[in-house]
Amino acid sequence: MARTVKEYDERYTEFLDVGQRLFYQKGYAQTSVQDIIGEIGVAKGLFYYYFSSKPDLLDAVIERMTTQILASLQPMIDDPACDAPTKMDQFFQRTQSWKLANREFLIDIMGVIYSDDNVLLRTKILEATMPIVVPQLARIIRQGMDEGVYDVAYPEESAEIVMELGHGLALPIANLLLKGPPEGVDLEEALQALERRVLA
């Protein structure tokens, strides 16, 4: 039984890995179920054993990405010894660190992600991220209100605005990663300057 569960998990993960890569490379609309099963080398029936449709696979890919992001942020958010401004700063610094650590991967896929073909994928990523990350940002904002450092009336709505502003910086950040910063400017400093605009 344990072997069966392991094989199921490994195959499910393989579908997620291949699906995500092809969505980025070709665009969601241009990637067919046949492309995915052809890459893996399995029958179409096996795809439908795991997923009811291609959109179902997309949802699973986005859910995994969002879960990974949240898992990396959760210990910091839960830390009672850390004040709210530090948590907010760390939220953006750790996001930036992930981008720098995965720079080559991001450069490979950035042009495809920001093509017209992937508008749906970008929208789905934002829609999946908002309801998971916004409550955690709202926790930080509420903590800041209790500490007297944030003067806001609606923490949840403020958290949504922070997320939307951060999403709006994605294209400038993509351009920085693709083209590099201006001469004499460090890439990490340039990314920090962009992301500080969210909290300005």
N, C-alpha and C positions, 0 to 999 in steps of 0.2 A: 504493500500500500504506500509506504514511504517513497519507494522508487517511482510509483505512478504520479504522486504529488510533485516530486522533484522534476520529473519530465514535463509535467503540465506547466509548472512555473518557468522552466527554462524555455519552453517553446513560446509561451505567452510573452516572455521578455524579449525573445528573438523577434516576434512580430512587432513589438513596440519599437525595438531598436531599428529594424529595417524600415518600418513605416515612417518613423520620425525622420530618418535620413533621406528617404525618397521624397517626403513632403517638402523638406527644405531644399533639396536639389532640383526637383522638377516642378514644384508647386502642387498644392493639394488637389486642385481640379485636374491637373495633368497626370496625376498618379492613379493608376487603376489597381484594383485588387489583383489583376493578373500580373502587374509589375511586381507587386509585393510577394506573391507566391512564387513567381519566377525567380526572384532574387534568393528566396529561401530554399526553393526546390521541393515544394510540397504541393499536394492537390488542393484545388479550390475549396473542397468540402471541409478541409482542416481549418481554413481561415474562418469559415462560418461556424465552426465548432466553438471558436473563441470569441468571435465578434459577429454581431447581427448585421453589420454594414460597415462601409468605409468611414462614415461619420462616427460610428461607435468606436472604431480604432482611434480616430483623431481625438475623441474625448478622453480615451484612456491614456494617450500620449501626453495630453495637456495635464491630466490629473497627476501623472507621475512627475512631470516637470514641477508642478506647483507644490507637490508634497516634498520634493527634494529641497526646494527653496525654503519652505516653511521649516523643515527639520533643521536646516542650518541656522535659522534665526531664533528658534524657540528657546534654547538655553539662555541666550542673552536677554531675551524678552522676559523670561521667568526669573532672572537674577534679582533678588530683593536688595542686594547691596549696590546695585547700579542705578544712578539717577536717570531721570527721563531724558535730559539733553544728551547724555552720553549714549543712552540706548538708541536715540534717534540718529545720532551721528554714526554709531556702529552699524545701524541698519543699512545706511548708504555706503559706508566704507566696505562692509562685507560684500555687498552687491558688486561694488567696483572691483574688489579683489577677485571675485569669481570671474568677472569679465577679463581681467588681466591674465588670470591663470588659464583661461580658455580662449585666449586671444586668437590663436591659429585656427581653432575650430570656428570661432565667430566670424573671422575674416573669410573662411571658406564658404559659409552659408549666408553671410549678411546680404550680399547682392540679391540672392533669391528670396530671402525673407521679406525684403522691402520692395519686391516687385509687385505689380498690380495683381498677379496671380495668387499672391499669398495674403491678400486683404482679409480673407476669411480666417486664416490661421492666426494672424495678429489679433483680430477681434476675439477669437475664441480664447487665446492666451490671456487677454485682459479680462474677459468675462469669467474665466476659471480662477484667475488670481485674486480678483477683487474680493469675493466673499470669504476667502480664506485668509488673506493677508490684512485686509482692512480691520477686522476685529482686533488683531494683534497690534496694529498701529494705533487704534483707538485706545487700547490699554495703556500704551506709552503716553498718549496725549492726556488721558485721565490722570495718570500718575503725575505728569507735569502740572496739571491743574491743581492737584493736591499739594504739590511742592511749591506752588505759587510762581512757576516759571512760564506756564502757558495760560494765556487769557483768551479762552474760546468758549462759546456757548454750546456748541454741538460737536462733541469729539468724534462721533462716527462720520458725520458729514465732512469734518476737517480731514479725517483719515482718507476718505474717498478722494478729496481734492489733492492730497499729497500723492496718492497713487496715480491719479490721472496726470498730474504734473510730471511725475517720474516717467510715466509711459510716453508723455510728449517729448521727453528728452532722448528717447530711444534712437531716433533718427540722427540727431547731432552726434550722439555717442557712436553710432554705427559709422558715421563719416570719419570720426576721429580714429577709430580702429582700422578702417579701410585705407585712409589717406595719410594718417599720422598727424601729430599736432604741428602747429607752426614752428618754424626753425627756432631752435633755442629754448623750446618749451618741452618739459618732460611730459610724457604721456599720462603718467599717474596724476601729476598736478593738473593737467588739462581736464581729466575726468573728474577730479575732485571739484574743480571750479564749476563745471557744468552741473554736477549734482548738488552743489551748495545753493544753486539758484532755487531749488525746490523749497528750501527752508528760509530763503531770504525774505 
